[in-house]
Amino acid sequence: MRRGSGARSIVCALLNCPYRANAESRFTGTRDTPRVRTRIADPLLLAGSAVVVGGGFALFAAARSDLAELFAAMGVLGFGVGGFSAAMPGVILAVTPKSETSSAMSFNYVVRSVGYSLGSAIGGLILAAGTGPGHLFPDDSAYTTAALVGIGAMAIPTLTGLALARRRSSETNS
């Protein structure tokens, strides 16, 4: 599905299905959430989810020549984002006084929305910069660049999650 594949709009819209199915139902509001969060500490779930999202970006960077590869990449990305959705409340509430949990969760929602918007804007900027004059679609390398930037961005929550997990581990062992 490289550069102007000629796919109809409905096909492009259907590519969001694996993402949404995993991001919205796998971890958020289902029976899996409590089970996963009791087995994996929230900071480690956050770090692991970032690695999964990075893997989705890597899959997209390396393999996007047909629909099956794109569906797979979107599914992996959705699974990782679902993990973030499950982990963030626990990470936030672990350091928030009980009297401020509502404010903290509201702030989380705003930051998450801003993050989605910022990520979309950066991705759009990279793709726009990779679209030559007189061309309708970006060069193939622009898609790869956008995915590589996404992989780099996932280093931040991965390292943050690992640092929080290590800090909590040392606090409980003291």
C-alpha positions as CSV (number, residue, x, y, z in Angstrom):
1,M,0.0,0.0,0.0
2,R,2.8,2.4,-0.8
3,R,2.3,5.9,-2.0
4,G,-1.1,6.5,-3.5
5,S,-2.1,2.9,-3.7
6,G,-5.4,3.7,-5.2
7,A,-7.2,2.1,-2.3
8,R,-10.8,3.3,-1.9
9,S,-11.6,5.5,1.1
10,I,-13.6,2.6,2.7
11,V,-10.5,0.4,2.7
12,C,-8.4,3.2,4.3
13,A,-11.1,3.6,6.9
14,L,-11.2,-0.1,7.6
15,L,-7.5,0.0,8.4
16,N,-8.5,1.7,11.7
17,C,-10.5,-1.3,12.8
18,P,-7.7,-3.4,14.2
19,Y,-6.3,-0.4,16.0
20,R,-9.7,0.5,17.6
21,A,-10.6,-3.0,18.4
22,N,-7.4,-3.5,20.4
23,A,-7.0,0.0,21.8
24,E,-10.6,0.4,23.0
25,S,-11.6,-3.1,24.1
26,R,-8.5,-5.2,24.9
27,F,-7.4,-3.3,28.0
28,T,-10.0,-0.6,28.7
29,G,-13.1,-1.5,30.5
30,T,-13.0,-5.3,30.0
31,R,-12.4,-8.3,32.2
32,D,-8.7,-8.3,31.1
33,T,-7.8,-5.1,32.8
34,P,-7.8,-6.2,36.5
35,R,-6.1,-9.5,35.7
36,V,-3.3,-7.8,33.7
37,R,-2.8,-5.1,36.3
38,T,-2.5,-7.6,39.1
39,R,0.2,-9.5,37.3
40,I,2.2,-6.6,35.9
41,A,3.0,-3.5,37.9
42,D,1.6,-0.4,36.2
43,P,5.0,1.2,35.4
44,L,6.1,-2.0,33.8
45,L,2.9,-2.2,31.9
46,L,3.5,1.3,30.7
47,A,7.0,0.5,29.6
48,G,5.9,-2.7,27.9
49,S,3.1,-0.9,26.1
50,A,5.6,1.6,24.8
51,V,7.7,-1.2,23.5
52,V,4.7,-2.8,21.8
53,V,3.8,0.6,20.2
54,G,7.4,0.9,19.1
55,G,7.1,-2.5,17.6
56,G,4.0,-1.4,15.7
57,F,5.9,1.5,14.3
58,A,8.8,-0.7,13.4
59,L,6.5,-3.1,11.6
60,F,5.0,-0.1,9.7
61,A,8.4,1.2,8.8
62,A,9.6,-2.2,7.5
63,A,6.5,-3.8,6.0
64,R,3.6,-1.8,4.5
65,S,3.4,-3.1,0.9
66,D,0.0,-4.8,1.2
67,L,-3.1,-4.6,3.3
68,A,-2.3,-7.6,5.6
69,E,0.9,-5.8,6.7
70,L,-1.0,-2.6,7.4
71,F,-3.7,-4.4,9.3
72,A,-1.0,-6.1,11.4
73,A,0.8,-2.9,12.1
74,M,-2.4,-1.2,13.1
75,G,-3.4,-4.1,15.4
76,V,0.0,-4.0,17.2
77,L,-0.3,-0.2,17.6
78,G,-3.8,-0.6,19.0
79,F,-2.7,-3.3,21.5
80,G,0.1,-1.0,22.8
81,V,-2.2,2.0,23.1
82,G,-4.7,-0.1,25.0
83,G,-1.9,-1.0,27.4
84,F,-1.2,2.6,28.0
85,S,-4.8,3.2,28.7
86,A,-4.8,0.5,31.3
87,A,-1.5,1.5,32.9
88,M,-1.7,5.3,33.2
89,P,-4.4,5.5,35.9
90,G,-2.4,3.3,38.2
91,V,0.8,5.1,37.6
92,I,-0.9,8.5,38.2
93,L,-3.0,7.4,41.2
94,A,0.0,5.8,42.9
95,V,1.5,9.3,43.5
96,T,-1.7,11.3,43.9
97,P,-3.4,12.1,47.2
98,K,-6.9,10.6,47.4
99,S,-8.5,14.1,47.7
100,E,-7.0,15.0,44.2
101,T,-7.7,11.8,42.2
102,S,-10.5,13.4,40.2
103,S,-8.3,16.3,39.2
104,A,-5.4,14.0,38.4
105,M,-7.5,11.8,36.1
106,S,-9.0,14.8,34.4
107,F,-5.5,16.2,33.8
108,N,-4.5,12.7,32.4
109,Y,-7.4,12.9,29.9
110,V,-6.4,16.4,28.8
111,V,-2.7,15.4,28.4
112,R,-3.7,12.3,26.5
113,S,-5.8,14.3,24.1
114,V,-3.0,16.8,23.6
115,G,-0.6,14.0,23.1
116,Y,-2.8,12.4,20.4
117,S,-3.1,15.8,18.7
118,L,0.6,16.5,18.9
119,G,1.5,13.1,17.6
120,S,-0.9,13.5,14.7
121,A,0.5,17.0,13.9
122,I,4.1,15.8,14.0
123,G,3.2,12.9,11.7
124,G,1.4,15.2,9.3
125,L,4.3,17.6,9.3
126,I,6.7,14.8,8.4
127,L,4.5,13.6,5.7
128,A,3.9,17.1,4.3
129,A,7.6,17.7,4.3
130,G,8.1,14.5,2.4
131,T,5.6,15.5,-0.3
132,G,7.4,16.9,-3.3
133,P,6.2,19.9,-5.3
134,G,3.4,18.8,-7.6
135,H,3.0,15.4,-5.9
136,L,-0.2,14.3,-4.3
137,F,1.4,11.8,-1.9
138,P,4.5,11.8,0.3
139,D,7.6,10.0,-0.8
140,D,7.9,6.5,0.7
141,S,10.8,7.6,2.9
142,A,8.5,10.1,4.6
143,Y,6.4,7.2,6.0
144,T,9.5,5.5,7.2
145,T,10.7,8.7,8.8
146,A,7.4,9.2,10.6
147,A,7.6,5.7,11.9
148,L,11.2,6.1,13.1
149,V,10.2,9.3,14.9
150,G,7.4,7.3,16.6
151,I,9.9,4.7,17.7
152,G,12.1,7.4,19.1
153,A,9.2,8.9,21.0
154,M,8.4,5.6,22.6
155,A,11.8,5.6,24.2
156,I,10.5,8.3,26.7
157,P,7.6,6.3,28.2
158,T,9.7,3.1,28.1
159,L,12.5,4.6,30.1
160,T,10.1,6.5,32.4
161,G,8.1,3.3,33.1
162,L,11.3,1.3,33.8
163,A,12.6,4.1,36.1
164,L,9.3,4.2,38.0
165,A,9.3,0.4,38.4
166,R,12.8,0.4,39.7
167,R,12.1,3.2,42.1
168,R,9.0,1.4,43.5
169,S,10.9,-1.8,43.7
170,S,13.7,-0.1,45.8
171,E,11.1,1.6,48.0
172,T,9.4,-1.7,48.8
173,N,12.7,-3.5,49.4
174,S,13.9,-0.8,51.8
